[in-house]
Amino acid sequence: MVDTHAHIDTEAFDADRDAVLQRARAAGIEAIIIPAITIERTAVAEQLVAEYPWIYRAVGIHPHHAASATPALLEQVERSVTAPKVVAVGEIGLDYYYDYAPPAVQREVFRTQLRIAKHAGMPVIIHNRQADDDVLELLEQEQDGSLRGVLHCFTSPLPVLERALALGFCVSFTGNITFRRWSDVELLRAVPSDRFMLETDSPYMTPEPHRGKRNEPAFVRMIAERLAVIRQTTLEETVMTTTATAKRLFNLAVIGMLVFLASVGAAHPAQQDQEADSAEFEYVHPYPRVVGFGGLVGPNTIVETQTFEALNRTQPLSYEGIPAFGGLAVWELTDRLMVEAAYLYSVNRKVVYDPVTNPYGQRNPDSYHFLELGARWMLNPYSRVVFYGFGGAGSVWISRDGSPLSAPNICITPGIGLFINIPTPFGMIVPGGEWRLNFMLADERRFVTMSNGERYIATISTFFSIPRFTLLYFPKW
């Protein structure tokens, strides 16, 4: 993996920079590119690229500092492009969110640096915040076939992406795509596989689940995992294509070969790194689930529609809040598909005789035995909170007023629900909630006692509404 945009030269890493870089290598990072932000940190970036063969840097004037971009500083940028291990001009661009420099000044400094990059044959790393139209207009004006680069931390809408791709540019994505509120799935799927890259933008834009803490290059894997899920591909393919794109755009393969030739004797560590990288390609589900079992409980609402032919009348009747409980077992066939078998037992005591509330009631309650078979289709199986739809069929056996159980009544059972993945050392604990309906396909014909004590035969259609709380345990295998 290549972290194409990490500000590891900033003060945020001064206390533990070596440890951060060790974690990056352990996570399978092949290369890191440090874009320029401030002149004051240039010496730190120069020291890092000199000390670490796999770290590279870019030079340029950030749009936040465009107001202080004197001709002398721009000449310094032009001279710096030939310095060792400089692979791009950046980050440069426009930022209209902050009022650090007038837009006209930002545009002029941006244009000048685009021309420096073209003259040097180098790619550009572009910062764009609330300036889509002006950024694209300048790129279109300066594109003569020699301008190439990347729009980093890309969050613009699809039409902007299409114009950027038409100009021959790449885009890169960072930790924001892992945020819960990120919803632009079609944007990520619209990018050709050879036109996007990975970045952390460290120490900013920390991905979930580390959001709120300092970001670092080792977290780039989480961005790759999220991209793989959204684009419906494998982590291995995502890592391979983004790494190849980064090496091609920034010419890292050639520079890396020069570094290799200058580092004779590093073959054995390199071999270990390659093996570590291969291990990184193996996809690991963040919340592994195979076979689970547990219990459920919830309130059962019985809803009947009673049709009395003799009275030429139809009336609804419902019994609410009837306790139901049982057990279930599930088997996750694929990351998105989980099959389920469940049993529930429910007793309706509201039909029993009561001298005040039900003077014509039964002697014994009605009991219900449900067997449900079906499947859950999970919309976001790799998230901590997973939403799903349920579809299936089942049977219900009914004992009325103490009579033997009836023949099975076939039911259709749709539902919607969610569950929460809670990893533990001994397996996955998964509490959840679901609203499920059981529609009996066949009508019943039986006597119904009216409020005045008279009894009439009725044709009755029935469904059951059973919101339920579930608790599953998936053991480690």
N, C-alpha and C positions, 0 to 999 in steps of 0.2 A: 504494500500500500504506500501511496505517496500523499502526504499532507501538503497540499499545494499552497497553503496560506496559514501560517502560524507565526504570531509575533512573540517568539520565544526570546527575543532580545529585550523585551520590556522589563520594567522594574518588578512586575508581578512574579517573575521567575528568578530574581536575584538570589533568593534565600536557598533554593533547592533545584537549581537548573540542571545540575548533573543527574540528580535522581529522576527528574522529569524525562530527560533524554534516555536514561536507562529503561524507564518504563515504556517509552516509545519504541525502542528496539525490541523489547520483549513482546510488545503487541504486534510486531511484524511490520513496522514502518521502515521502508527502504530509503526514503528521502523526505526531507522537510525543506520548504522554501520560505524564507523570511522576507516579506515585503517591507519596504521602508515606510515609516510613519513620520519620525522626527530625525532631524540632523544629529541631535544630541546622542542618539543611541547607535549611530553608525559604527562607532568603534567596537561596540559589543557585538554587533552582527559580523563585522570583519574578523573578530577574534574567534567567533563560533565557527565560521566556515573554514578558517585556517586550522582549527583544532579537530573538527569532525569531518571526515571525508564525505559523509552522506548528507551534509547540510549545505544549502545553497541560499543565495539571497538575490533580491531585486533592489534597484535604486530608483528614486523618483521623489517627487514632492506631492504629498498628500493634499487633497483639496481643502482640508481644514487649514493648511498653511499656505494656501495660494496667495494670500495678501502679502506675505513676506518673501515671495519668490522673486528675488532680484535677478537681473541678467547674470550676475556672477554665480548665483546658486544654480541656475539652469545650465550654465557652462560646466559647472562641477558635475551635474548629472550626466552631461554628455561625455565628460572624460571618464566617469566612473563605470560606464558600460563595458569598458575593456578590462576592468579589474578582475582578479581571479574569482571564479565561481559565481559571477553575476550572470543570471540566466533570464532576466526580464527587466522591463521598466515598469515600476509600480510600487505601491499602488497609487494610481493617478485616476483622475476623473472629476465628477461633479457631486456636490452634496448640498442640496437645497433645504434639507431639514434643519441644519444648524446655520446660523448667520455669521460664520467665521470670516467669510470673504464674499464680496459682491459677486453675483452670478457672472457678470461680464468678465471680471478678473479671473474667476475660475475657468471659464471657457478658454481664455487666451493661454493660460498656463497649461491647460489640458492639451490644447492643439499643439503647442510648442513641444511638449513631451511625446505626443504621438509621432511627430516628425523626427524627433531624436531616435525613437525606437525604429522607425522605418529606415532611417539612414544607417543604423547599426545592425539591421537585420534581426532585431530582437522582438519577442512577443511583449504585449502589454498586459498588466493586471489592473482591471478597471474597477473603481469604486463608484457606485451609482446609488444615490439615495434621493428619491422623489425628483428625479431629473431624467426620466426615461426619454422624453422627446429630444432634449438637447444633447444627451449622450449619443443617441442614435444618429442625430443629424450631423454631429461632428465626425462620427465614425464613417458615415456615408460620404461625407465631403472629402475625408482624408484617405478613403480606401482606393488605392490604385493597384491592388493586387499583391502588395507587399506587406499590408497591415494584418496582423494576426494577434490573437490574445484570448483572454478569458474575462467574462463579467463575473466577478466573485460574489459569493453570498447572494445568489440570484433569487429574487422574490417578486420580480415584475410579472405582469400578466402574459398570457399566451401570445398575443400579437407582438409584444416586445421580443419574446423569445424567437418568434419566426423571423423578425427582421434581423436579429443578431445572428441567427444561423445562416441567413441569406448572405450576410457579410463575411461568412467564414469563421465566425467566432465560436468559442466554446463557452460553457457556463460551469460554475461549480456550486455545490450545495454544502451547507454546514448544519450545525446542530438544530437550527430552527425547524427543520423538517421532522424532527422527533417530538416537537411540542404537541401537547394535546389539542391545541386549537388549529394546528396545521391541517388544511383540508384541500389544498390544491393538488389533488392526486393526478388529474389529467395533465397538468404542467409537467410533472416529473416523468410521466409516461410518454409525453410528446417528444422528449429530447432523444435524438439518435444515440445509440449506445457508444459511439466513438466521439461524442461531442460534449461529454460532461465529465467532471472530476470531483474528487473529494477534498474537503478542507475542514479545519476546525475553527479557524479565525481565533485561535487561542491568544489571550486568555478569555476571550469573549464568546458568546453564543454557545454556552455549554449545553450539550445534549441531555435529554432524559436518559437515565434517572438521576443524573448528577446536577441538574439545573439548580442554580443558586450558588454553586461552588465555582472555583476557578476552572476554566477549561484547559485541556492540555492535549498534545498530539496523540497520545495513546487512545483517546476517546474517538478517533476517526473511525474506528471499527463500528461503533454504534450507528454512525451515519451511513456507512456501507450496508449494514444490516437493514436499516430502515428503507434505504433505496431498493434493496433486493426485494423486500416484501412488497413495496408499492408497485414496483415494475414487474412483479411476478416472475422473478428470475432467481438464480442462486447467488449466494454470497460469493462463491468462487468466481463466477462470471463477472459480477460487479467489480470485484477487486482486480481481476485480470484486465478488464477493459479500461477502467479508470487509470490504472497504473500505466498501461500502454499509452493512453492518451496524454497523460502528464509527461511521460518520457519523450514522446514525440514533440509536443508543443514546446517544452523547455529544453529540448536537446540533451536530456539528462544521460542518455545512453553514451553519447560521445564523451561528455565530461566525466561520466563515471568510469569509462575505460581509461581515460588519462589519469584519473585518481588511482585506479587499480594498478596501472603500470608504475606509478610512483610509490606504491605501497606493497612492494614485494615482501612475501612472508605472511600475508594476511589470509592465505587460502583456507586454513583450517577454521578460523572464526567465520569466514564468509560461508563456508559449507554449513556450519551450524545455523547461521542466520537463514540460509535457504531452507533448511529443514524446518526451522521454526515458522517461516512463511508458509510452507506447505501445510503445516498443522493449522495455521490460521484460516486456511481455506475451508476447513471442514465446518459445515454449518451446525450450529448448536441452537436449538430452540430455547428462547429465554425462559419459557415456562413449560418444561416437558411434562406431558400427560399421556398415559397409555391406557391403563385400566383403573377405574375408580369405583368406589361404592360408598354409600352413605344413607342418610335418612332425609325425610321431608315432613313438613307439617304446614297446615294452612286452613283457612275457613272455606267450607264448601257451601255454595249457594245452589239450591235446586230450583230450577225454573220450569214450570209446567204450563202448557197451553191445553186447557180442557174444553172439549167440544161435546155438548149434550144434544144429541139428535132429537130426543123427546121434547126438549125445551126450546130447540132451535136457537141455542145460545152458546157462545164461546167466552170463556173467562180465563184470565191468567192467574197463576198462583205461584208464590215463591216462598222458600224457606231459607233464611239467610243465617250466616254465622255458624254453620254446623261444623264441628271439629272434624278434620281429616288428618290422618298421619299414615306413614308407611316407609318404604325403603326403595332404593333404586341402585342400579349398576350401570356404568357407562363404559364404552370402549371407543377410544379415539382412533378411527381408521386412517384419517389423514389430518393434516394441520387444521383443516376447516370443517371436517365432517366427524361427528361423534354420534354413535348409535346408543340408544338408551332403552332399558327395560325398567318399569316402575310398577309398584303395587301400592294401593291406597285402601284404607278402610275408613268408613264414615258411618255414623249412627245418627239418624234423625229422630230425636226424642220430642220434637215439636208436634208430632202427630198423636202423641199419647194423651189419654183422657186427663182432663183437668176440670174440676167442677166450675171454675170461674172462666178460664180462658178457652177451654176446649171441651165443652160438656158432651159432645158426641164423638170424642176421640177414640182411638184404638186402645187396646189393652197393652200392646207391646210396640216398641219402636220399629222403624224400618232401618234395615242395615244394607250397606252398599259395599261391594268388593270390586275395585277397579284394577284392571291389568292394562298397562299402556306400553306399546312398542312403537318406537319411532326414531327420528334422527334430529340432531341439532346442526344447523348450518351456521358457522361462526363468521361474523363479518370482519372481525379484527383479531384473529387468533393469537397474535404475538404481543398483544397489549396486556397490561395488568388487569384492566377491567374489560371483559369481553362481552359483546352483545351478540345475540343469536336469535334465530327463528327456529321454531320446532314444528315438525309435521309428522303425523303418524296415525295409527289406528289402535283400537283396543276393544275390550269387552267390559261390561259391568254385569255382575250378578246381584240380584236384589232379593232380599227377604222382607216381606211385608207382614207386619203384625205377627211376627213369630213363625210364619210359614217357612217351608223349605226354600232353599235358594232357587231362583228362577233359572231358566235356560239362559245362556250368555246373550246379552244384548250388544250388538256390534256398535262401536262408536268411532267417529272421526275426531281427532284430537289436535287442533292447531294451537300454537302458543308463541309467545315472545318472552325473552328473558335476558338476564345478564348474570355473570358471575365474576368473582374476584380471585385472582391467583395469589396465593400466599406461600412462597417457598419456605420450607423448613428443612432441617438437617435429615429428617427421616421421610420426606416426601412433600407433596403439594397438598395444602389445605385449601379447599375451594368452596367458600360460601356463595350462595346465589339466591336470586329471586326470579320468579316466573309467574306470568298469568297464562293459564291454560284453560281451554274450553273442551268439554266432552259432549259431542252431539250424538244422541242415540238415533240410529238410522230408522229403526222400526218404532211405530206407535204402539202404545199399550191400550188395551180395553179392560176397564175394571170399574167396579162400583165406587162412587164418590158420595160421601155423606155431606149434604148441604148444611148450611148454618141453622136451618129449621129442623134438622133431624131427618129429612127425607133423603132417600138414596136413589141415585140414578146411574145408569151405565154411561160412561164417557170414553171418548177416544182421546188419548193423551200423548202429546209429543213432549219430549223432555230434553233439556241440556243442563250440564253442570258447569258452573264457573268456579274454578279452584285456584285462586292465587296461592302460591306456595313458597315457603322458604326451604331451601335445600342446603345440605352440608355434605360435601364429597371429600373423600380422601384418596389421593393417588399415591400409592407407595412407590419408592424408588426400586428400580429393577436392576 
